[in-house]
Amino acid sequence: VDEEEEYECVSVLNSHTQDVKHVVWHPNQELLASASYDDTVKLYHEEEDDWVCCATLEGHESTVWSVAFDRSGERLASCSDDKTVRIWRRYKPGNEEGVACSGTDPTWKCVCNLSGYHTRTIYDVAWCHLTGALATACGDDAIRVFEESASSDPRQPTFALAKAVTLHCSASVLRTSVEAEPSRKKRPRVSFSRHMSLMARAVFPVSFLE
């Protein structure tokens, strides 16, 4: 925002080589993440009055549609056309795990790959900041909610499918919410929009009502 309280463009980021599908801010730092048709996730921060790409996360085999930070901002989830969700963890220089870093910049490493749960493209992913649950919006008409195991190792976290909801409707757009786990109290609700067209049916985006 400038002195006259008007928005002005301060930087144009052209690090991706294909369409940019999604951007999201870090929950408590000036760090930006983006997902792209070029199969990568990129991270940006401000450096000398300009925004620069500080990390490129590679591993997905097709378009990355969405990304989401967890509550701490130390982990990032990404979902893709390759039907997987990847969890990336930030390792700072001098970390106890011995993960190599370049200079003072942290390294983001894939520590979990959720595969075999989705049958079509995963268009969106949301991370609940209340419980740590993950929700995905998939092209197979289903919303899936994953919970991290209580005994999960932070270096290699494991997630289990807690709930899968399949929707059927004739309306062009339906906005509603579902319980992540109806049998338990104080569980967050999941909000989603379901769009139908002659080309494809999909559930997206998805988000937790917190």
C-alpha positions as semicolon CSV with decimal commas, in nm:
position;residue;x (nm);y (nm);z (nm)
1;V;0,000;0,000;0,000
2;D;0,144;0,341;-0,095
3;E;0,112;0,672;0,091
4;E;-0,228;0,738;-0,061
5;E;-0,353;0,397;0,058
6;E;-0,367;0,265;-0,294
7;Y;-0,228;-0,074;-0,394
8;E;0,067;-0,075;-0,630
9;C;0,251;-0,366;-0,791
10;V;0,593;-0,401;-0,628
11;S;0,713;-0,718;-0,799
12;V;0,630;-0,955;-1,082
13;L;0,755;-1,310;-1,029
14;N;0,826;-1,511;-1,343
15;S;1,007;-1,812;-1,200
16;H;0,755;-2,069;-1,325
17;T;0,769;-2,183;-1,687
18;Q;0,398;-2,269;-1,713
19;D;0,060;-2,163;-1,569
20;V;0,052;-2,067;-1,202
21;K;-0,241;-2,251;-1,043
22;H;-0,234;-2,135;-0,681
23;V;-0,055;-1,903;-0,436
24;V;-0,064;-1,898;-0,056
25;W;0,102;-1,691;0,217
26;H;0,300;-1,839;0,505
27;P;0,090;-1,809;0,826
28;N;0,336;-1,587;1,015
29;Q;0,620;-1,487;0,782
30;E;0,659;-1,292;0,461
31;L;0,699;-1,609;0,258
32;L;0,492;-1,694;-0,048
33;A;0,436;-2,039;-0,204
34;S;0,306;-2,109;-0,555
35;A;0,191;-2,418;-0,745
36;S;0,224;-2,457;-1,120
37;Y;0,152;-2,651;-1,436
38;D;0,531;-2,698;-1,462
39;D;0,503;-2,969;-1,190
40;T;0,684;-2,763;-0,924
41;V;0,622;-2,565;-0,608
42;K;0,819;-2,245;-0,562
43;L;0,882;-2,030;-0,255
44;Y;0,956;-1,658;-0,254
45;H;1,075;-1,400;-0,004
46;E;1,166;-1,033;-0,011
47;E;1,529;-0,950;-0,071
48;E;1,666;-0,598;-0,116
49;D;1,326;-0,443;-0,193
50;D;1,230;-0,712;-0,442
51;W;1,073;-1,056;-0,429
52;V;1,289;-1,349;-0,539
53;C;1,248;-1,725;-0,566
54;C;1,431;-1,886;-0,274
55;A;1,338;-2,253;-0,327
56;T;1,198;-2,489;-0,590
57;L;1,030;-2,809;-0,471
58;E;1,042;-3,089;-0,727
59;G;0,893;-3,436;-0,699
60;H;0,544;-3,427;-0,846
61;E;0,510;-3,593;-1,185
62;S;0,236;-3,365;-1,318
63;T;0,060;-3,032;-1,257
64;V;0,063;-2,909;-0,897
65;W;-0,280;-2,757;-0,833
66;S;-0,264;-2,629;-0,478
67;V;-0,046;-2,583;-0,169
68;A;-0,122;-2,524;0,200
69;F;0,093;-2,448;0,506
70;D;0,030;-2,609;0,843
71;R;-0,029;-2,390;1,150
72;S;0,340;-2,359;1,235
73;G;0,446;-2,289;0,879
74;E;0,719;-2,550;0,909
75;R;0,538;-2,790;0,676
76;L;0,374;-2,745;0,339
77;A;0,126;-2,976;0,166
78;S;0,095;-2,991;-0,213
79;C;-0,155;-3,177;-0,433
80;S;-0,122;-3,273;-0,795
81;D;-0,259;-3,414;-1,115
82;D;-0,041;-3,719;-1,037
83;K;-0,304;-3,816;-0,771
84;T;-0,069;-3,766;-0,477
85;V;-0,032;-3,529;-0,184
86;R;0,321;-3,448;-0,074
87;I;0,423;-3,309;0,264
88;W;0,733;-3,089;0,265
89;R;0,923;-2,993;0,581
90;R;1,152;-2,696;0,629
91;Y;1,503;-2,766;0,756
92;K;1,710;-2,469;0,872
93;P;2,091;-2,451;0,849
94;G;2,255;-2,652;1,126
95;N;1,950;-2,874;1,177
96;E;1,988;-3,182;1,398
97;E;1,886;-3,416;1,115
98;G;2,190;-3,317;0,911
99;V;1,991;-3,209;0,604
100;A;2,219;-2,999;0,385
101;C;2,130;-2,633;0,331
102;S;2,265;-2,379;0,086
103;G;2,412;-2,088;0,280
104;T;2,162;-1,930;0,514
105;D;1,858;-2,046;0,317
106;P;1,654;-2,336;0,460
107;T;1,591;-2,655;0,265
108;W;1,244;-2,795;0,202
109;K;1,240;-3,176;0,187
110;C;0,953;-3,413;0,103
111;V;0,891;-3,623;0,415
112;C;0,561;-3,790;0,321
113;N;0,385;-3,897;0,001
114;L;0,014;-3,981;0,024
115;S;-0,063;-4,203;-0,273
116;G;-0,320;-4,468;-0,359
117;Y;-0,616;-4,282;-0,205
118;H;-0,733;-4,077;-0,505
119;T;-0,846;-4,201;-0,845
120;R;-0,835;-3,869;-1,029
121;T;-0,668;-3,528;-1,013
122;I;-0,646;-3,365;-0,668
123;Y;-0,745;-3,002;-0,719
124;D;-0,714;-2,860;-0,371
125;V;-0,569;-2,932;-0,028
126;A;-0,643;-2,762;0,307
127;W;-0,463;-2,797;0,639
128;C;-0,672;-2,754;0,954
129;H;-0,495;-2,520;1,197
130;L;-0,706;-2,650;1,486
131;T;-0,646;-3,024;1,463
132;G;-0,375;-3,072;1,200
133;A;-0,610;-3,268;0,973
134;L;-0,567;-3,254;0,595
135;A;-0,859;-3,230;0,353
136;T;-0,837;-3,290;-0,023
137;A;-1,075;-3,203;-0,305
138;C;-1,059;-3,457;-0,587
139;G;-1,190;-3,491;-0,940
140;D;-1,357;-3,820;-0,845
141;D;-1,635;-3,630;-0,663
142;A;-1,492;-3,703;-0,318
143;I;-1,355;-3,503;-0,026
144;R;-1,107;-3,695;0,187
145;V;-0,993;-3,602;0,536
146;F;-0,661;-3,737;0,667
147;E;-0,537;-3,736;1,024
148;E;-0,174;-3,761;1,133
149;S;-0,093;-4,061;1,349
150;A;-0,035;-3,979;1,717
151;S;0,293;-4,172;1,715
152;S;0,404;-4,016;1,387
153;D;0,774;-3,931;1,351
154;P;0,809;-3,563;1,248
155;R;1,089;-3,665;1,012
156;Q;0,864;-3,920;0,841
157;P;0,502;-3,838;0,932
158;T;0,224;-4,083;0,858
159;F;-0,136;-3,989;0,779
160;A;-0,445;-4,213;0,781
161;L;-0,771;-4,162;0,594
162;A;-1,026;-4,050;0,854
163;K;-1,324;-3,974;0,631
164;A;-1,423;-3,981;0,263
165;V;-1,740;-3,808;0,144
166;T;-1,881;-3,847;-0,206
167;L;-2,134;-3,592;-0,329
168;H;-2,415;-3,627;-0,577
169;C;-2,628;-3,333;-0,691
170;S;-2,796;-3,194;-1,001
171;A;-2,734;-2,824;-0,929
172;S;-2,461;-2,645;-1,120
173;V;-2,297;-2,521;-0,799
174;L;-2,351;-2,645;-0,446
175;R;-2,200;-2,480;-0,140
176;T;-2,233;-2,670;0,185
177;S;-2,031;-2,828;0,464
178;V;-1,967;-3,175;0,601
179;E;-1,846;-3,303;0,935
180;A;-1,488;-3,429;0,926
181;E;-1,578;-3,686;1,192
182;P;-1,944;-3,671;1,303
183;S;-1,892;-3,915;1,590
184;R;-1,658;-3,675;1,771
185;K;-1,733;-3,335;1,917
186;K;-1,530;-3,021;1,858
187;R;-1,428;-3,138;1,512
188;P;-1,386;-2,873;1,244
189;R;-1,628;-2,862;0,954
190;V;-1,509;-2,871;0,596
191;S;-1,642;-2,619;0,345
192;F;-1,639;-2,685;-0,026
193;S;-1,789;-2,589;-0,360
194;R;-1,890;-2,852;-0,614
195;H;-1,881;-2,745;-0,978
196;M;-2,030;-2,957;-1,256
197;S;-1,977;-2,915;-1,627
198;L;-1,997;-3,120;-1,945
199;M;-1,617;-3,153;-1,936
200;A;-1,558;-3,276;-1,582
201;R;-1,698;-3,309;-1,233
202;A;-1,485;-3,201;-0,943
203;V;-1,497;-3,083;-0,584
204;F;-1,294;-2,767;-0,522
205;P;-1,193;-2,560;-0,345
206;V;-1,203;-2,708;0,004
207;S;-1,131;-2,531;0,334
208;F;-1,180;-2,576;0,708
209;L;-1,427;-2,351;0,891
210;E;-1,213;-2,235;1,185
